[in-house]
Amino acid sequence: MENNIKLDKATPPPLPRSTVANNHSAEANYGIIDWFKKGMRNYTNFSGRARRKEYWYFFLVQWG
């Protein structure tokens, strides 16, 4: 069986030694800096929506 996980430029690479069923399980281990980096990658991406964590951590790092 071949694992084909398609990633776009805004999706971070999966964590090592993890079986990622969807994008949300990989983000379970994110810290504040990881959410900020994801916000920076998606800053000019005007399609879709940011999650609450992504928005607030991005805001807090920018404000602080």
C-alpha positions as CSV (number, residue, x, y, z in Angstrom):
1,M,0.0,0.0,0.0
2,E,1.4,3.4,-1.0
3,N,0.8,6.5,1.2
4,N,0.1,9.5,-1.0
5,I,-0.1,12.6,1.1
6,K,-0.5,15.6,-1.0
7,L,0.8,18.8,0.5
8,D,0.4,22.3,-0.8
9,K,2.8,25.1,-0.1
10,A,0.9,26.3,3.0
11,T,0.8,22.9,4.7
12,P,3.7,22.0,6.9
13,P,5.4,18.7,6.4
14,P,4.2,15.9,8.6
15,L,5.9,15.1,11.9
16,P,8.4,12.2,11.8
17,R,7.2,8.7,12.7
18,S,3.6,9.7,12.7
19,T,0.8,8.3,10.5
20,V,-1.1,11.4,9.5
21,A,-4.8,10.6,8.7
22,N,-5.6,14.3,8.1
23,N,-4.0,17.7,8.6
24,H,-5.6,18.2,12.0
25,S,-3.8,15.3,13.7
26,A,-0.4,16.7,12.7
27,E,-1.3,20.1,14.3
28,A,-2.1,18.5,17.6
29,N,1.6,18.8,18.6
30,Y,2.0,22.4,17.5
31,G,3.3,25.1,19.9
32,I,2.8,28.8,19.8
33,I,5.7,29.3,17.4
34,D,4.5,26.6,15.1
35,W,1.0,28.3,14.9
36,F,2.8,31.6,14.2
37,K,4.8,30.1,11.4
38,K,1.7,28.6,9.9
39,G,0.1,32.1,10.1
40,M,3.1,33.6,8.3
41,R,2.9,31.0,5.5
42,N,-0.8,31.7,5.0
43,Y,-0.6,35.5,5.5
44,T,-1.1,36.2,1.8
45,N,-3.3,33.2,1.1
46,F,-6.8,34.7,0.7
47,S,-8.7,31.5,0.2
48,G,-10.1,29.6,3.1
49,R,-10.2,30.5,6.8
50,A,-7.8,30.4,9.7
51,R,-8.6,28.4,12.8
52,R,-9.1,30.1,16.1
53,K,-5.7,28.9,17.5
54,E,-3.9,30.0,14.4
55,Y,-5.4,33.5,14.5
56,W,-4.9,34.2,18.2
57,Y,-1.4,32.8,18.4
58,F,-0.4,34.9,15.3
59,F,-2.0,37.9,16.9
60,L,-0.3,37.4,20.3
61,V,3.1,36.9,18.8
62,Q,2.7,40.1,16.7
63,W,1.4,42.1,19.6
64,G,3.9,40.9,22.2
